[in-house]
Amino acid sequence: MTSLQNELAHATIALGSTITAAMDDVPGFVPCGTPAQVVTDALRAASAPKEPAGISEQIGQVRGFVEHVAGHRAVPAHEGADPSALSADGSRLLDVLFGFASSPLASEPSPQLAEWLYRSLGALGSGSDDVIRAMLDAEPKA
């Protein structure tokens, strides 16, 4: 992972953490559609074997969504977590998320899959291995 890919993954974790806070604040709220597409596109770019063109703009787009969600849902904009500093379980969950983003399940995620995606990123942002392991246990299967 290049430094820009690491930065994109970090911003994506921040977005998932911010969306998780919004979901916790409003029971039943699960954004899908555009935010899910932004997240899966970012995860694919962050895990690509070669740094994609336009990655700097993508980082800006993801950070813009963090601010958008925070502003529209009145929740704090989360900072995320540095992917290079994740625990072993956190690294494993990030790898699972990278795989999910490239799978057919991510093409049109159901609200349940979108919630798992956001909450998994939120778990990475929390740094709690217990929460991370719970999200690993809940991994969707194709």
Buried (B, 14 or more C-beta within 10 A) or exposed (E): BEEBBBBBBBBBBBBBBBBBBBBEEEEEEBBBEEBBBBBBBBBBBBBBEEBBEEBEEBBEBBBEBBEBBBEEBEBEBBBBBEBEEBBEBBBBBBEBBBBBBBEEBBEEBEEEBBBBBBBBBBBBBBEBBEBBBBBBEEEBEE
